[in-house]
């Protein structure tokens, strides 16, 4: 069991899931209305909070979280499963790389250790803030410059609604 504080759902879980969805779908040129993305992120973060309370093997909660995110994106969008799968996995990979890069940098700059983060969960919110700012800047840049790694849109303007 890897429990998290309830407030981390709001300060880390929802924003992280939201960025995962927005960036993942943007990188395939697929539109997801912000309201839908926020609903997906909220349900995903709440599910993650509950799953982390289960007595399961380490790492399995992440796999369950990805599956939940894929299911939610399938329900909240009209995209075929394959497009949703690619988008969610790419968004997850993007956020995982961002965390891998930013986490040690933030710990070093703030002179915190991993143990400090475990003892004071609020520190995790602060560290995530740097990651979220960087990911948001990347998302806005991708969106404004219409950057995608592969265009899966069908050409219509309103495909994700």
Buried (B, 14 or more C-beta within 10 A) or exposed (E): EEEBBEEBBBBBBBBBBBBBBBBBBBBBBBBBEEEBBBBBBBBBBBBBBEBBEEEBEEEEBBEBBBEBBBBBBBEBBEBEEEBBBBBBBBBBBBBEEBBEEBBEEBBEEBEBEEEEBEEEBEBBBBBBBBBBEBBBEBBEEBEEEEEBEEEBBEEEEEBBE
